[in-house]
């Protein structure tokens, strides 16, 4: 599939007309990345705006002990780049970004993108929405790390990332949520006893989504 047709399929660009899509295609390339490839590092300057077409990426940081701290996932049809200064011609990231599986990415010249679109008030709403979405991810991260207890951490992941929860091994989930594997098992058993979830052949199925959501919403409102 051509870059032009792929651009048309991205939610971010649905407001563009045919001529604008053609302009955008001229400053865009399609790249394929292997699993575990690091797209960019924290604070590294980039001349490109990245959008994920296929696959899965994660944002993470490295602490002073060289341990990886998971932040959040980024899914298909979403922006991978972080926007901290709308006036700059380059982008820098708060975190490292790596691919969790083989992925396909649109790579757009950011300087040209600003000149052709943002400086002409085209795609500004979409750009703002992408920034807000990243801000909401960071709010969820703050809740997860500083406000939520183990039950709330597991509940929010089950409610918002059930597919990912069922893909990962239990010890990977424990590391991601910063809880002990035994604690994770106790939380899952508690949710199952309360008929909020079921566990079938090791996979979680949600029986009561509203009650699951209330667990972490109540904690966030305290």
N, C-alpha and C positions, 0 to 999 in steps of 0.2 A: 504494500500500500504506500502511496506517495505521502510525503510530508504534508502536502496541502490537504489531502483527505483526512489524515490523522488530526490535523489542527481543527478541522470542522467537527470532529467527534468529541473534542474536549469542551466541557461545560464552560470553561473560562472564556472561550472565544465564540460562543454562539451568537453574540450580538454583532459580530463583524460581518460586513458584506463581502461579496466575492473579490472585489478589488483589494480590500484590506487584508483578506486571507492570503492573496497572492503576494502582497507586500511582506507580510509576516513570514511566509514560506521562504522568501529570499534570505532572511536573516536567521533561519532555523535549520538545525540538523537533527537527525535522529540517531541516537547512540544506544548500543546494547551493552549491558554490564553483567558480569558474573556475580554469583552469590558471594557475599563478604567483601566485595570491592568497596573501598571508601571513596565516596564521591567528593567530599571535601572535609577539611579539618576545621576545628574551632578557630575562629578569628582569621581564617585564611581568606584573602581577598579573591573574589571571582568576578570575571567579566561576563558571566552568563547567568541567565535565569533558567532554572530547571523545573520541568513539569514531568511528573511520573505518568507514563502511558500504561505500562503493564508492570506487574510485579509488586514488590513490597520493600519499603525502606524503614530504617529506624534512626532516631536521633539519640545520641548518648554523649556523656562526658566522661573524662578520665580523672579520677581523684589523685591526690598527692601520693597515694600508695600504688598507683598504676592499675587500680581497679576500675572496671567499667560500670558506670551508673546509667541505667536505662532511663530515658525520658518519655518517649512516645513513638508510636508507629505512624508512618505516612503511607496512604493507600493510593490505588490507581485513580487517575483523573484529579490529582491534587498537586499543589506547588511544593517543591522540595526546598526551594531557596527561602531564606529568612530575610525579611526587609526591616532594617533598623534605621535607614536614612533614605528618604525618598528623593533627596536632592543629589545624592552621590551617583557617580557613573559606574561604581563597582558595588558588589554585595559582599558582606561578611557575615559569618554565622556565629550564633551563640553556642553551637554544639557541633559535634562531628556527625556526619550522616553516612551510613553504610547500607548496603543492600542485603536484605534477609533472604532473598531468592533472586534468580535471574530476572533482570528487569530491563525495560525499554524506556528511554527518557528523551524528551524534547529539550534541546539545548538552544537557547535563544540569546543572541547578542543583546545584552542588557542596555548598553548605551544607545544602540539603534532603536531598541524597543521603546525607550523613553522618548527619543526624538520623534518617532513615527506615530506613537500612540499616547502615552501618558502626558507628554507636553502639549498635546492637542485635546486633552480631556476625553480621550477614547480609552475605554477599559478601566477607567479610574474606579468605578463602582466595584468591578470584579476584583481589582487589585486591593481595594480597601477590605472587601469581604475576606480575601485570603489572609490579610494581616490580622483581622479580627479572629478568624478561625485559629490561627497560630496562638493568639493571645488566650483564647479559651482553652487550648491545649495546655498552655503554661499554668492557667488557673487550676485545671484539673490536676496537674502535676503537684502544685503547691498543696492542694487538698490531700492528695495521696500521701505525700511525704511528711506533712506537718500536722494534719488534722485527723485524718482517717485512722481508725484502728484496723486490725487485721480483717475483721468481718466486712468492714466497709470497703477496704481495698479489693478483696476478692469479689464482693458484690458488684462493684462498678466495672471491674474487668469482665465479669460474666455478662453483665447487662449491655455493655458497649462493645465488647470484643470477644464474643462467644466463639466465633470461628477460630480466632487466634488462640484462645485458651485451649481449645480442643486440639489444635495443631501442636502445641508445645508440650514438652515433658514437664512433669510436676516440679522437678528441681529447677528447671528454667523459669517457671512461673514464680517460684519462691524467691529466686535471685532478683527477678524483675521487680517484685513487690516488696522486697526487703523484709521477708518474713521467713521463719523456719519451715522446712517441709512438713514437720509434724503439726505445726500450727495450721498450715494450709489444709491438711487432711482433716483436722478437727473442725475447721470452718465449713468445709464441704459436707462433712457428715451432719453437722448442725443444720445446714440449709436443707439437706435431704430429709432429716427427721421432721422439719417444719413444713415439708411438702412444698418448698419453694423451688427446688430443683430435683431432678432425678439423675442418676448416673448409670448409664447403660453401656456395658463393654468398655468402661473407662472414659466414655464421653459424657459430657454434661448436657442435659436438656433442661430448659427453663419451663417450669410449670406455672409459676406465678410471677410474671414480669413486673407487675405493679408493686408487689410486696418487696421484690428484690431491689427495685429502684428506691423505695422508701427507706431502706436500710442506710444507704449512703447519703441520701438527701437530708434525712433527719440529722445525721452527724455533721453535715456541712452547715446546717442552719443553727447549730448550737452556739 
